[in-house]
Amino acid sequence: MTLHQQLKIWLLGLALVATTAFAVSCGGSKANVRVNAAASPSPAAIDVTTTAAIQRQLPRYFEATGSLAGDMQSDVQPQTSGKVVAIGVDLGTYVKRGQMIVKLEPEDSKLHLEQAVAQLESAKAAAKQAEEKIGLRPNQPFDPERVPEVAAARATYELAEKNLQRALKLIESGDVSRANFDQQKAQRDALKETYQAALAQARQNFAAVAVARGNVANAQSAVDLAKRALAYTVIYSPIDGFVAERPIDLGEYVTTTTKVATVVRTNPLRVRIDIPEQAIQEVRAGESVSVTTSAWPDRSFSGRIARISPNVTPNSRTLTVEAEIENGSGALKPGQFATVRILLPRTEPAVLVPSRAVRTEAGVSRVFVIKDGHAQQRLIQLGQTEGDLVEIKQGLSADEVVATSNIELLSDGIAVKQ
């Protein structure tokens, strides 16, 4: 056999080996495809628990949110200036009305009071001297005729007047001469002038008494003001409540514009909410309300509608209502965000499901209705809550069966088993 024939046989053998390997490879791939296809069963059904939606008469209420506020709040400021020498409260302290909050240094006020008292005593002494000068007792009303000098001058003048009248009768009978009569008349006129001068002097002296009495009154007012200023060095709480702020410390100098504390009365608390125009006729003063907060999710606080605004807000068409909430335990705090529920005097039929049956994402709520072994997604509109039940206002009918577990695993059309 020639070399050419041997090479040809070798190439044919190599081609046969390659063909066989390719056939084996293709056959293996088809087998794997068949095996993988057999190993991929349909998705398993998801286990769920279910319940039927129920229908019942549900009391209706209006719900709104607002911030709790103290029934009364007072920013305490001093009525005089001074340095703080004592502090009787701290943040969170409960105080009674009239309890000391801050005390200011009283020395300057004491000195002013002593000066005012000394000026009052001096004014009283001057007034007494002026009264004694015209024969007045303290606080006695003035009558110039009671002044001794005036009374004496009047008596002398009246006697001269009587003597003159007798002389006038005697001059007609010739018993008294004209010269004697003229002399008595001149004497009477002189005594009259003396009496009138005494009256004028008495009135002038009383004017000095009036000034002295006015000085006494002014000095007494100065004493009263000094006493008040001294009393103002102790700053008291104007109401019962808790200290919400105490921004000052010992040694600080405060003025009448400085806030030394804020006191808040926390029982009852107030909360303002806005009522839509269509619900105005159903809201009355005195109606009961309940309040819940995120701090106490499992607890409800009772109250009542205390005040109703006479006006509807033009822009929002809402009516502002203020409720008072009982807070004897002190659990609620001013500033907390609260949900207020006002019970309305009527009931309506409602479809209810457990709240665990509702899935809410991005503001969209849905339930999964279980029918013929599959889950059907329903978009719903939620209403009010009643315990662990929630009202379905739209999207679900009574007696339809909904999933209550594993709802986060469900999708529309997926198989389920109960």
C-alpha positions in Angstrom: 0.0 0.0 0.0 1.3 3.3 -1.0 1.8 6.2 1.3 -0.9 8.1 -0.4 -3.5 5.3 0.2 -2.5 5.1 3.9 -3.0 8.9 4.4 -6.4 8.7 2.8 -7.5 5.8 5.1 -6.3 7.8 8.2 -8.3 10.9 7.2 -11.5 8.8 6.7 -11.1 7.3 10.2 -10.6 10.7 11.8 -13.8 12.0 10.1 -15.7 8.9 11.3 -14.6 9.5 14.9 -15.7 13.2 14.8 -19.1 12.2 13.4 -19.7 9.7 16.1 -18.7 12.2 18.9 -21.1 14.8 17.5 -24.0 12.3 17.3 -23.3 11.3 20.9 -23.2 14.9 22.0 -26.5 15.8 20.3 -28.2 12.8 21.8 -27.0 13.7 25.3 -28.3 17.3 25.0 -31.8 16.1 24.0 -31.9 13.8 26.9 -30.9 16.6 29.3 -33.7 18.8 27.9 -36.2 16.0 28.4 -34.9 15.5 32.0 -35.0 19.2 32.8 -38.5 19.5 31.4 -39.6 16.7 33.6 -37.9 18.3 36.7 -39.8 21.7 36.4 -43.3 21.2 37.9 -45.9 24.0 38.1 -45.6 26.5 41.1 -46.9 25.1 44.4 -50.1 26.5 45.9 -49.7 29.0 48.8 -51.2 28.1 52.1 -53.7 30.8 53.3 -56.3 31.2 56.1 -59.5 32.9 55.1 -62.6 34.6 56.5 -65.8 35.9 55.0 -66.5 39.6 54.9 -69.4 40.4 57.3 -72.0 43.1 57.2 -73.3 44.9 60.3 -74.8 48.2 61.5 -71.8 50.5 62.3 -72.1 53.6 64.4 -70.9 56.5 62.3 -68.3 59.1 63.5 -66.3 61.9 62.2 -62.6 61.7 62.5 -60.0 64.4 62.3 -56.5 65.2 63.6 -55.1 68.0 65.6 -52.5 68.9 68.2 -53.2 68.8 71.9 -52.7 72.0 73.8 -52.8 73.0 77.5 -56.1 74.3 78.8 -54.2 77.3 80.0 -50.7 78.5 79.5 -48.9 81.4 81.2 -45.5 82.9 80.4 -44.4 84.3 83.8 -42.6 87.6 83.8 -41.4 89.7 86.8 -43.1 93.0 87.5 -39.8 94.5 88.7 -36.2 94.2 87.8 -33.5 92.5 89.9 -31.0 89.7 90.3 -32.2 86.2 90.8 -31.3 84.9 94.2 -33.5 81.8 94.5 -35.4 79.5 92.2 -38.2 77.3 93.5 -39.0 75.2 90.4 -37.5 73.2 87.6 -38.6 71.8 84.3 -41.5 69.5 84.8 -42.3 70.7 88.4 -46.0 70.7 89.3 -46.8 74.1 91.0 -49.9 75.4 92.7 -51.3 78.9 92.1 -49.4 81.3 94.4 -46.3 79.0 94.8 -42.9 80.7 94.5 -41.2 80.3 91.2 -38.3 82.8 91.5 -37.1 85.3 94.1 -35.2 88.5 93.3 -32.7 90.3 95.5 -34.9 92.5 97.8 -32.3 94.9 99.3 -33.0 97.8 96.9 -36.7 97.5 97.3 -36.4 97.4 101.1 -34.3 100.6 101.0 -36.9 102.3 98.8 -39.6 101.3 101.3 -37.7 102.6 104.3 -37.2 106.0 102.5 -40.9 106.1 101.6 -41.9 105.4 105.2 -39.7 108.1 106.4 -41.1 110.6 103.9 -44.6 109.6 105.0 -43.9 110.2 108.7 -42.4 113.7 107.8 -45.5 114.6 105.8 -47.8 113.5 108.6 -45.9 115.7 111.1 -46.1 118.7 108.8 -49.8 118.1 108.2 -50.4 117.8 112.0 -48.6 121.0 112.6 -50.6 122.8 109.9 -53.9 121.4 111.3 -53.0 122.5 114.9 -52.3 126.0 113.6 -55.9 126.4 112.7 -57.3 124.2 115.4 -58.2 121.2 113.3 -58.0 117.6 114.4 -56.6 115.0 112.0 -59.1 114.4 109.1 -61.6 116.9 110.5 -63.4 118.9 107.8 -62.5 122.6 107.6 -64.9 125.3 109.0 -63.2 128.7 109.2 -65.6 129.9 111.9 -64.2 127.3 114.2 -60.7 128.7 114.0 -60.0 130.4 117.4 -58.8 133.7 116.0 -61.8 133.9 113.7 -64.2 133.0 116.4 -62.7 135.6 118.8 -62.7 138.3 116.0 -66.3 137.5 115.1 -67.5 137.7 118.7 -65.9 141.1 119.2 -67.3 142.3 115.9 -70.8 141.0 116.7 -70.6 142.8 120.1 -69.6 146.0 118.5 -72.5 145.6 116.0 -75.0 145.2 118.8 -73.6 148.2 120.7 -73.8 150.3 117.5 -77.5 149.3 117.0 -78.3 150.3 120.6 -76.4 153.6 120.1 -78.5 154.2 117.0 -81.7 154.1 119.0 -80.2 156.2 121.8 -79.0 158.9 119.4 -82.6 159.6 118.3 -83.6 160.2 121.9 -80.6 162.3 122.6 -79.0 160.0 125.1 -76.0 159.4 122.9 -74.2 162.1 121.1 -73.4 162.0 117.4 -69.7 162.0 118.1 -70.0 159.0 120.4 -72.1 157.2 117.8 -69.5 157.9 115.0 -66.8 156.7 117.3 -68.6 153.4 117.9 -69.3 153.0 114.2 -65.7 153.4 113.3 -64.7 150.9 116.0 -67.4 148.5 114.6 -65.9 148.9 111.1 -62.4 148.2 112.3 -63.5 145.1 114.1 -65.3 143.9 111.0 -62.1 144.3 109.0 -60.3 142.4 111.7 -62.8 139.6 111.5 -62.6 139.4 107.7 -58.8 139.4 107.8 -59.0 136.5 110.3 -61.3 134.6 108.0 -58.9 135.2 105.1 -55.9 134.1 107.2 -57.8 131.0 108.3 -58.6 130.1 104.7 -55.0 130.7 103.7 -53.8 128.5 106.6 -56.2 125.8 105.5 -54.8 125.9 102.0 -51.5 125.0 103.6 -53.3 122.2 105.5 -54.7 120.9 102.2 -51.2 120.9 100.7 -49.9 119.1 103.7 -52.6 116.5 103.6 -52.0 116.1 99.9 -48.3 115.5 100.7 -49.4 112.8 103.2 -51.5 111.1 100.5 -48.7 111.2 98.0 -46.2 109.8 100.6 -48.7 107.1 101.5 -48.9 106.2 97.8 -45.2 106.0 97.6 -45.1 103.7 100.6 -47.8 101.5 98.9 -45.8 101.4 95.7 -42.6 100.5 97.6 -44.4 97.7 99.4 -45.7 96.4 96.1 -42.2 96.6 94.5 -40.9 94.6 97.5 -43.6 92.1 97.1 -42.8 91.8 93.4 -39.3 90.5 94.2 -41.0 87.1 94.8 -42.6 85.8 91.6 -45.5 83.4 92.0 -47.2 81.0 89.7 -50.5 82.5 88.4 -52.1 79.1 87.8 -51.9 75.4 88.8 -49.9 73.4 86.3 -46.5 72.1 85.2 -43.4 74.1 84.5 -42.8 73.7 80.7 -39.9 76.2 80.6 -37.5 77.8 83.0 -35.0 79.7 81.0 -33.3 81.6 83.8 -30.6 80.7 86.4 -29.3 82.0 89.7 -27.4 85.3 89.4 -29.1 86.4 86.3 -30.4 90.0 86.1 -34.0 90.0 84.9 -36.3 92.8 83.8 -40.0 93.2 83.3 -39.6 91.8 79.8 -37.7 88.6 80.8 -39.6 85.3 80.8 -38.6 83.4 83.9 -40.9 80.4 83.4 -43.9 79.0 81.4 -46.6 77.2 83.3 -49.1 74.9 81.5 -52.3 73.5 82.9 -52.6 70.0 81.4 -56.0 68.9 82.7 -58.1 69.2 80.7 -56.3 69.4 77.4 -57.7 71.2 74.4 -57.6 70.1 70.8 -58.9 71.9 67.7 -60.3 70.2 64.7 -62.0 71.2 61.5 -65.4 69.8 60.6 -66.5 69.7 57.0 -69.4 71.8 56.0 -71.7 68.8 55.4 -71.2 67.5 58.9 -72.0 70.8 60.7 -75.6 70.0 61.5 -74.5 66.8 63.3 -72.0 68.4 65.7 -73.3 69.9 69.0 -71.6 71.3 72.0 -71.4 68.7 74.8 -71.2 65.7 72.5 -68.7 63.0 73.5 -65.4 62.6 71.7 -62.6 60.1 72.0 -58.9 60.7 71.3 -56.1 58.4 70.4 -52.4 59.1 70.0 -49.4 57.2 68.6 -47.9 57.1 72.1 -50.9 55.2 73.4 -52.2 53.2 70.4 -54.3 50.8 72.5 -55.8 53.4 74.7 -58.7 55.9 74.1 -59.2 59.1 76.1 -62.6 60.6 76.5 -63.7 64.2 76.2 -66.5 66.5 75.0 -67.0 69.3 72.5 -66.6 72.5 74.5 -66.7 75.3 71.9 -67.8 75.7 68.3 -66.7 78.6 66.1 -69.6 80.8 64.8 -68.0 81.1 61.4 -67.1 78.7 58.6 -63.7 79.2 57.1 -64.2 80.6 53.6 -61.3 78.9 51.9 -61.7 75.3 53.3 -65.4 75.4 54.1 -64.8 73.9 57.4 -66.0 74.7 60.9 -63.5 74.9 63.8 -64.5 72.9 66.8 -62.6 72.8 70.1 -62.8 69.8 72.4 -61.7 69.3 76.0 -60.0 66.0 76.8 -59.9 64.6 80.4 -56.2 64.1 81.4 -56.3 63.4 85.1 -53.6 60.8 84.8 -51.3 63.1 82.9 -50.7 60.5 80.2 -51.3 63.0 77.4 -48.9 65.9 76.8 -49.5 69.3 75.2 -48.1 69.3 71.6 -48.9 65.6 70.9 -50.5 64.8 67.6 -54.0 63.3 68.2 -56.8 61.7 66.3 -60.2 62.9 67.4 -63.3 60.8 66.8 -66.7 62.5 67.2 -69.6 59.9 67.4 -72.5 60.9 65.2 -76.1 60.0 66.2 -76.7 57.4 63.4 -75.7 54.0 62.2 -75.3 52.6 58.7 -74.7 49.1 57.2 -71.0 48.4 56.5 -68.9 45.6 55.1 -66.0 44.6 57.4 -63.0 42.4 57.2 -60.1 41.9 59.7 -57.4 44.5 59.3 -54.8 41.8 58.6 -56.6 40.9 55.4 -55.8 44.4 53.9 -52.5 45.1 52.2 -51.6 48.7 51.6 -48.7 49.9 49.5 -48.0 53.4 48.2 -51.4 54.5 49.5 -53.2 51.8 47.5 -55.2 49.2 49.5 -56.1 45.8 48.3 -57.5 42.4 49.5 -57.3 39.0 47.9 -60.6 37.2 47.3 -60.2 33.4 47.3 -62.4 31.7 44.7 -62.0 28.3 43.0 -58.6 27.8 44.6 -57.1 31.0 43.3 -56.5 34.5 44.6 -58.2 37.4 43.0 -56.8 40.9 43.7 -59.3 43.6 44.5 -58.5 47.3 44.9 -60.6 48.7 47.8 -61.5 51.9 49.5 -61.2 51.8 53.3 -63.6 53.4 55.7 -63.5 53.6 59.5 -62.1 51.0 61.9 -64.0 49.1 64.5 -61.6 47.3 66.9 -59.5 44.9 64.7 -62.0 45.2 61.8 -61.8 47.7 59.0 -64.7 48.9 56.8 -64.5 48.3 53.1 -66.4 51.1 51.5 -65.9 50.0 47.9 -64.5 46.9 46.1 -65.8 44.1 48.2 -69.2 42.6 49.0 -70.5 40.9 52.1 -69.9 37.1 52.4 -67.0 37.1 49.9 -64.0 35.1 51.2 -60.7 36.9 51.7 -57.2 35.7 52.6 -56.0 36.7 56.1 -52.5 35.2 56.1 -49.5 35.2 53.7 -51.1 38.0 51.8 -47.6 39.4 51.1 -47.0 36.3 49.0 -50.1 36.5 46.9 -50.6 38.0 43.5 -53.5 38.0 41.1 -54.4 34.5 39.8 -52.0 32.6 42.0 -53.1 29.2 43.3 -53.8 28.8 46.9 -54.9 26.1 49.3 -56.9 26.6 52.5 
